[in-house]
Amino acid sequence: MTRLHDVIVVGAGPAGASTAARLHQHGVRDVLVLERYDFPRDKPCGGGLTGHCDEALAALDLRLTVPFVPSAAARVRFGSFERTVTMGRPVNVIRRIEFDASLVEQVRARGVEVRVGAAVDTLVVDRDAVTLRLDGGLELRARVVIGADGAASVVRKHLTANAKALPHRLFMHELPATLADTAMVYDFTPMQAGLRGYLWVFPVTGGRANVGLMHYPSSRKGGPELLRVLRDGLAGYGIALPAKGSRGWPVWGYAPGARVSAPRLLTVGDAAGIDGLTGEGIAVAMEQAQVAGDAAARALSTGGFEFGGYRRALRRATVGRELALDRWLARLLYQSGPGWQRWMSLVLFDPDVLEMYAARVSGSEVLADQKLRLWRALVRHVGASGGRSRKLRAAMDQPAASSASSSPASSPASPDAAGSSS
Ligand SMILES: Cc1cc2nc3c(=O)[nH]c(=O)nc-3n(C[C@H](O)[C@H](O)[C@H](O)COP(=O)(O)OP(=O)(O)OC[C@H]3O[C@@H](n4cnc5c(N)ncnc54)[C@H](O)[C@@H]3O)c2cc1C
């Protein structure tokens, strides 16, 4: 009979490594992490440790041990509009090939077994255990299985009966580039070309840039079309996207009502859903891992493996409140048909919204605790939307400047730079 593990974690990305770290904090020692690839393995990603990543690392006793670029500002652009906002604190930009390997190294140093080259193919849940069948036929059993296996999660597919939904699409490319400064560029200009999302240019160690885009699934767009949008957008920065080598894949946004657990099964990280507004999920994965690790440790000590309260626990945690708010904001901005311009003008021209966005990106504040500020911005917008719409059209009519490439950045603009702020 195959040995029965307490917990098997499927996937050793940030979600899996963090879940293993959390279980270790609880004193759960019989944990096996299964990972398809050997480390260092790469993962298409912008590498921005946004949101509450610092807090998550600290809570898990993990450390940032790899090179990073601290980015102290976000440059937000739309057509000829550009504004640089100081972050509440710097966002560290890492390379995933290094970061993920460092997390695995840290949990291995605690004695956790991370078995690589172990791809889970199918799972069967019965009353006493979950049986995992790996590629190659090996079978493993555990009291609890935690799916930290990313966007293409087999555990998620099992939970949702592989329900079809349109995914977010993200593409990225890391390439040599001399950037003017270390600001993280978020460029919404391609929304004029039908993108529902943004293009990014992030600084990377070693004279490189990480460039990419996110498309929200309010309309179906194919890879070639999105790559063309990315290529055209980057041209404005003097960055030529090579013909080959851009990487990306579909990811699914977090939905508070989605099925994230079943008896003996939990999902975490991309397997449970990414941030719908930004497409980001490293910090999300590490924050959710704490909730998942707590739930699994409790189940092992009480013998209650139903996990009926897990969805609510994820939703009520700070990360769940942030994800739910971002989901709502994403629907306003990306799903409102022609109305997107009204919301975009709120984002760009309100005196406070970009500050809130920068605080969200840097994790210096919990945006879900700032709902009053958000409502005030919405109320201000009611009276100001006519003038702001005109300013937006003016920004659209002019070609975008190209300040993120090798030339020095233009000076930070105030909300009034493209007109008055209200
Ligand atoms: C182009 C792009 C850019 C992004 N930029 C950012 C950003 O700048 N900042 C940010 O915070 N987030 C970003 N994200 C999102 C971020 O990459 C994910 O949210 C994050 O990787 C989630 O971590 P995870 O551990 O849940 O999943 P993953 O990192 O995908 O890890 C899952 C692991 O599971 C393994 N696995 C999968 N299936 C199996 C299986 N059947 N058996 C065994 N192992 C398996 C995989 O090999 C992988 O190692 C970006 C995503 C994309 C696609």
The ligand as an SDF file (V2000), in Angstrom:
LIG
                    3D

 53 58  0  0  0  0  0  0  0  0999 V2000
    3.2240   37.3850  -18.5120 C   0  0  0  0  0  0  0  0  0  0  0  0
    2.8800   37.4470  -17.0450 C   0  0  0  0  0  0  0  0  0  0  0  0
    3.3340   38.5180  -16.2890 C   0  0  0  0  0  0  0  0  0  0  0  0
    3.0560   38.5910  -14.9100 C   0  0  0  0  0  0  0  0  0  0  0  0
    3.5680   39.6200  -14.1610 N   0  0  0  0  0  0  0  0  0  0  0  0
    3.3840   39.6340  -12.8210 C   0  0  0  0  0  0  0  0  0  0  0  0
    4.0040   40.6300  -12.0000 C   0  0  0  0  0  0  0  0  0  0  0  0
    4.7520   41.4800  -12.4630 O   0  0  0  0  0  0  0  0  0  0  0  0
    3.7700   40.5930  -10.6620 N   0  0  0  0  0  0  0  0  0  0  0  0
    2.9830   39.6430  -10.0890 C   0  0  0  0  0  0  0  0  0  0  0  0
    2.7890   39.6760   -8.8670 O   0  0  0  0  0  0  0  0  0  0  0  0
    2.4030   38.6750  -10.8470 N   0  0  0  0  0  0  0  0  0  0  0  0
    2.6040   38.6410  -12.1850 C   0  0  0  0  0  0  0  0  0  0  0  0
    2.0500   37.6380  -12.9310 N   0  0  0  0  0  0  0  0  0  0  0  0
    1.2810   36.5830  -12.2580 C   0  0  0  0  0  0  0  0  0  0  0  0
    2.2410   35.6260  -11.5480 C   0  0  0  0  0  0  0  0  0  0  0  0
    3.1860   35.1380  -12.4540 O   0  0  0  0  0  0  0  0  0  0  0  0
    1.4500   34.4780  -10.9400 C   0  0  0  0  0  0  0  0  0  0  0  0
    0.3600   35.0130  -10.2410 O   0  0  0  0  0  0  0  0  0  0  0  0
    2.3030   33.6390   -9.9950 C   0  0  0  0  0  0  0  0  0  0  0  0
    3.2840   32.9390  -10.7080 O   0  0  0  0  0  0  0  0  0  0  0  0
    1.4090   32.6480   -9.2310 C   0  0  0  0  0  0  0  0  0  0  0  0
    2.2040   31.7290   -8.5270 O   0  0  0  0  0  0  0  0  0  0  0  0
    1.7300   30.2160   -8.3750 P   0  0  0  0  0  0  0  0  0  0  0  0
    2.7220   29.5720   -7.4930 O   0  0  0  0  0  0  0  0  0  0  0  0
    0.3020   30.1870   -8.0410 O   0  0  0  0  0  0  0  0  0  0  0  0
    1.8150   29.6170   -9.8530 O   0  0  0  0  0  0  0  0  0  0  0  0
    3.1130   29.3360  -10.7470 P   0  0  0  0  0  0  0  0  0  0  0  0
    4.1480   30.3400  -10.5090 O   0  0  0  0  0  0  0  0  0  0  0  0
    2.6030   29.1500  -12.1320 O   0  0  0  0  0  0  0  0  0  0  0  0
    3.6570   27.9550  -10.1860 O   0  0  0  0  0  0  0  0  0  0  0  0
    2.9440   26.7680  -10.4120 C   0  0  0  0  0  0  0  0  0  0  0  0
    3.9380   25.6160  -10.4000 C   0  0  0  0  0  0  0  0  0  0  0  0
    3.2230   24.4060  -10.5050 O   0  0  0  0  0  0  0  0  0  0  0  0
    3.9020   23.5510  -11.3960 C   0  0  0  0  0  0  0  0  0  0  0  0
    2.9100   22.6330  -11.9510 N   0  0  0  0  0  0  0  0  0  0  0  0
    1.8940   22.9250  -12.7900 C   0  0  0  0  0  0  0  0  0  0  0  0
    1.1720   21.8430  -13.0500 N   0  0  0  0  0  0  0  0  0  0  0  0
    1.7430   20.8270  -12.3800 C   0  0  0  0  0  0  0  0  0  0  0  0
    1.4420   19.4480  -12.2570 C   0  0  0  0  0  0  0  0  0  0  0  0
    0.3870   18.8960  -12.9000 N   0  0  0  0  0  0  0  0  0  0  0  0
    2.2350   18.6760  -11.5000 N   0  0  0  0  0  0  0  0  0  0  0  0
    3.3070   19.2160  -10.8330 C   0  0  0  0  0  0  0  0  0  0  0  0
    3.6310   20.5110  -10.9250 N   0  0  0  0  0  0  0  0  0  0  0  0
    2.8550   21.3140  -11.6800 C   0  0  0  0  0  0  0  0  0  0  0  0
    4.4850   24.4850  -12.4310 C   0  0  0  0  0  0  0  0  0  0  0  0
    5.5690   23.8790  -13.1210 O   0  0  0  0  0  0  0  0  0  0  0  0
    4.8980   25.6660  -11.5740 C   0  0  0  0  0  0  0  0  0  0  0  0
    6.2210   25.5530  -11.1120 O   0  0  0  0  0  0  0  0  0  0  0  0
    2.2900   37.5690  -14.3100 C   0  0  0  0  0  0  0  0  0  0  0  0
    1.8170   36.4960  -15.0790 C   0  0  0  0  0  0  0  0  0  0  0  0
    2.1070   36.4220  -16.4280 C   0  0  0  0  0  0  0  0  0  0  0  0
    1.6120   35.2510  -17.2320 C   0  0  0  0  0  0  0  0  0  0  0  0
  1  2  1  0
  2  3  1  0
  2 52  2  0
  3  4  2  0
  4  5  1  0
  4 50  1  0
  5  6  2  0
  6  7  1  0
  6 13  1  0
  7  8  2  0
  7  9  1  0
  9 10  1  0
 10 11  2  0
 10 12  1  0
 12 13  2  0
 13 14  1  0
 14 15  1  0
 14 50  1  0
 15 16  1  0
 16 17  1  0
 16 18  1  0
 18 19  1  0
 18 20  1  0
 20 21  1  0
 20 22  1  0
 22 23  1  0
 23 24  1  0
 24 25  2  0
 24 26  1  0
 24 27  1  0
 27 28  1  0
 28 29  2  0
 28 30  1  0
 28 31  1  0
 31 32  1  0
 32 33  1  0
 33 34  1  0
 33 48  1  0
 34 35  1  0
 35 36  1  0
 35 46  1  0
 36 37  1  0
 36 45  1  0
 37 38  2  0
 38 39  1  0
 39 40  1  0
 39 45  2  0
 40 41  1  0
 40 42  2  0
 42 43  1  0
 43 44  2  0
 44 45  1  0
 46 47  1  0
 46 48  1  0
 48 49  1  0
 50 51  2  0
 51 52  1  0
 52 53  1  0
M  END
$$$$
